[in-house]
Amino acid sequence: MAKLHTSEITLRVGLDENQVPEKLNWSAQDGGISNQEAKAMLLSVWDSKNQESLKIDLWTKDMPVDEMKMFFHQTLVSLSDTFMKATQDEKMTATMKDFCDYFAEKLELKK
């Protein structure tokens, strides 16, 4: 049996006195990322036993709202791509992409 390779992704959250995130940094050695700063993160994991997703959503208190809107749009587009890779459901992927376009239009993200 081949030896199992493991990989670690590390998230570091610096909090102020009220437990509000001030700093977010992440590292992924296998990806060549070391202590990279971020302003926001969304993490979802699937709990198969309970058939539910568990999530952590964090953003620093200095994350600008206009950047948060772009972050959400790009995340929705990425989720659409991931949905397609995972399910091969072209019809629903197209529907999701349509929503992403609508989202961007309503927030005036596309020039």
C-alpha beads as a LAMMPS data file, in Angstrom:
LAMMPS data file: protein, C-alpha beads

111 atoms
110 bonds

1 atom types
1 bond types

-500.0 500.0 xlo xhi
-500.0 500.0 ylo yhi
-500.0 500.0 zlo zhi

Masses

1 110.0

Atoms # bond

1 1 1 0.000 0.000 0.000
2 1 1 1.338 3.446 -0.955
3 1 1 2.086 5.947 1.774
4 1 1 -0.652 8.566 2.085
5 1 1 0.528 12.124 1.459
6 1 1 -1.085 14.797 3.599
7 1 1 -1.228 18.498 2.961
8 1 1 -1.999 21.255 5.415
9 1 1 -3.711 24.595 4.940
10 1 1 -3.360 27.000 7.852
11 1 1 -5.577 29.973 8.645
12 1 1 -4.476 32.581 11.180
13 1 1 -6.990 35.134 12.467
14 1 1 -5.873 38.171 14.447
15 1 1 -8.700 39.494 16.614
16 1 1 -9.214 42.822 18.323
17 1 1 -10.381 43.184 21.944
18 1 1 -14.002 42.541 20.828
19 1 1 -13.079 39.329 18.969
20 1 1 -13.561 41.036 15.587
21 1 1 -11.073 39.944 12.900
22 1 1 -8.386 42.529 12.173
23 1 1 -5.949 40.318 10.248
24 1 1 -6.383 37.176 8.160
25 1 1 -3.414 35.188 6.902
26 1 1 -3.217 31.790 5.276
27 1 1 -0.546 29.334 4.294
28 1 1 -0.549 26.289 2.015
29 1 1 2.946 24.876 1.775
30 1 1 2.154 22.526 -1.124
31 1 1 0.797 25.507 -3.063
32 1 1 3.756 27.717 -2.298
33 1 1 1.680 30.083 -0.147
34 1 1 3.237 31.310 3.082
35 1 1 1.491 33.695 5.456
36 1 1 -0.463 35.385 2.646
37 1 1 -2.665 38.253 3.828
38 1 1 -6.381 38.239 3.003
39 1 1 -9.288 40.528 3.831
40 1 1 -12.044 37.897 3.741
41 1 1 -12.598 34.144 3.631
42 1 1 -15.477 31.729 3.206
43 1 1 -14.937 28.121 4.227
44 1 1 -17.527 25.366 3.803
45 1 1 -17.173 21.715 4.683
46 1 1 -19.658 18.890 4.162
47 1 1 -20.716 16.851 7.182
48 1 1 -21.825 13.638 5.486
49 1 1 -23.071 12.047 8.691
50 1 1 -25.517 14.871 9.412
51 1 1 -26.058 15.750 5.732
52 1 1 -25.315 19.424 6.233
53 1 1 -22.725 22.016 5.373
54 1 1 -20.723 23.712 8.071
55 1 1 -19.159 27.066 7.403
56 1 1 -16.931 29.831 8.626
57 1 1 -17.300 33.295 7.099
58 1 1 -14.786 35.910 8.217
59 1 1 -13.739 39.318 7.010
60 1 1 -11.558 41.979 8.514
61 1 1 -13.151 45.118 9.839
62 1 1 -11.333 47.153 7.190
63 1 1 -12.689 45.091 4.260
64 1 1 -14.261 47.667 1.917
65 1 1 -17.884 47.013 0.946
66 1 1 -17.136 47.421 -2.766
67 1 1 -14.447 44.726 -2.513
68 1 1 -16.855 42.481 -0.561
69 1 1 -19.350 42.761 -3.417
70 1 1 -16.662 41.764 -5.943
71 1 1 -15.526 38.930 -3.645
72 1 1 -19.065 37.551 -3.476
73 1 1 -19.522 37.809 -7.228
74 1 1 -16.254 36.025 -7.952
75 1 1 -17.111 33.376 -5.341
76 1 1 -20.505 32.760 -6.965
77 1 1 -18.867 32.398 -10.395
78 1 1 -16.319 29.996 -8.923
79 1 1 -19.067 27.972 -7.237
80 1 1 -20.828 27.689 -10.600
81 1 1 -17.644 26.332 -12.167
82 1 1 -17.130 23.905 -9.293
83 1 1 -20.771 22.775 -9.506
84 1 1 -20.242 21.952 -13.182
85 1 1 -17.059 19.985 -12.488
86 1 1 -18.722 18.060 -9.664
87 1 1 -22.097 17.311 -11.282
88 1 1 -21.785 17.778 -15.066
89 1 1 -25.223 19.456 -14.835
90 1 1 -24.979 21.926 -17.717
91 1 1 -28.537 23.235 -17.410
92 1 1 -28.252 24.210 -13.736
93 1 1 -24.741 25.584 -14.283
94 1 1 -26.109 27.873 -16.993
95 1 1 -28.845 29.005 -14.593
96 1 1 -26.255 29.720 -11.920
97 1 1 -24.136 31.682 -14.418
98 1 1 -27.211 33.703 -15.403
99 1 1 -27.700 34.583 -11.758
100 1 1 -24.044 35.615 -11.494
101 1 1 -24.528 37.969 -14.446
102 1 1 -27.698 39.361 -12.845
103 1 1 -25.880 39.801 -9.519
104 1 1 -23.031 41.698 -11.207
105 1 1 -25.445 43.853 -13.184
106 1 1 -27.501 44.821 -10.126
107 1 1 -24.354 45.703 -8.161
108 1 1 -22.909 47.506 -11.209
109 1 1 -19.772 45.367 -11.081
110 1 1 -19.397 44.987 -14.848
111 1 1 -18.429 47.990 -16.899

Bonds

1 1 1 2
2 1 2 3
3 1 3 4
4 1 4 5
5 1 5 6
6 1 6 7
7 1 7 8
8 1 8 9
9 1 9 10
10 1 10 11
11 1 11 12
12 1 12 13
13 1 13 14
14 1 14 15
15 1 15 16
16 1 16 17
17 1 17 18
18 1 18 19
19 1 19 20
20 1 20 21
21 1 21 22
22 1 22 23
23 1 23 24
24 1 24 25
25 1 25 26
26 1 26 27
27 1 27 28
28 1 28 29
29 1 29 30
30 1 30 31
31 1 31 32
32 1 32 33
33 1 33 34
34 1 34 35
35 1 35 36
36 1 36 37
37 1 37 38
38 1 38 39
39 1 39 40
40 1 40 41
41 1 41 42
42 1 42 43
43 1 43 44
44 1 44 45
45 1 45 46
46 1 46 47
47 1 47 48
48 1 48 49
49 1 49 50
50 1 50 51
51 1 51 52
52 1 52 53
53 1 53 54
54 1 54 55
55 1 55 56
56 1 56 57
57 1 57 58
58 1 58 59
59 1 59 60
60 1 60 61
61 1 61 62
62 1 62 63
63 1 63 64
64 1 64 65
65 1 65 66
66 1 66 67
67 1 67 68
68 1 68 69
69 1 69 70
70 1 70 71
71 1 71 72
72 1 72 73
73 1 73 74
74 1 74 75
75 1 75 76
76 1 76 77
77 1 77 78
78 1 78 79
79 1 79 80
80 1 80 81
81 1 81 82
82 1 82 83
83 1 83 84
84 1 84 85
85 1 85 86
86 1 86 87
87 1 87 88
88 1 88 89
89 1 89 90
90 1 90 91
91 1 91 92
92 1 92 93
93 1 93 94
94 1 94 95
95 1 95 96
96 1 96 97
97 1 97 98
98 1 98 99
99 1 99 100
100 1 100 101
101 1 101 102
102 1 102 103
103 1 103 104
104 1 104 105
105 1 105 106
106 1 106 107
107 1 107 108
108 1 108 109
109 1 109 110
110 1 110 111
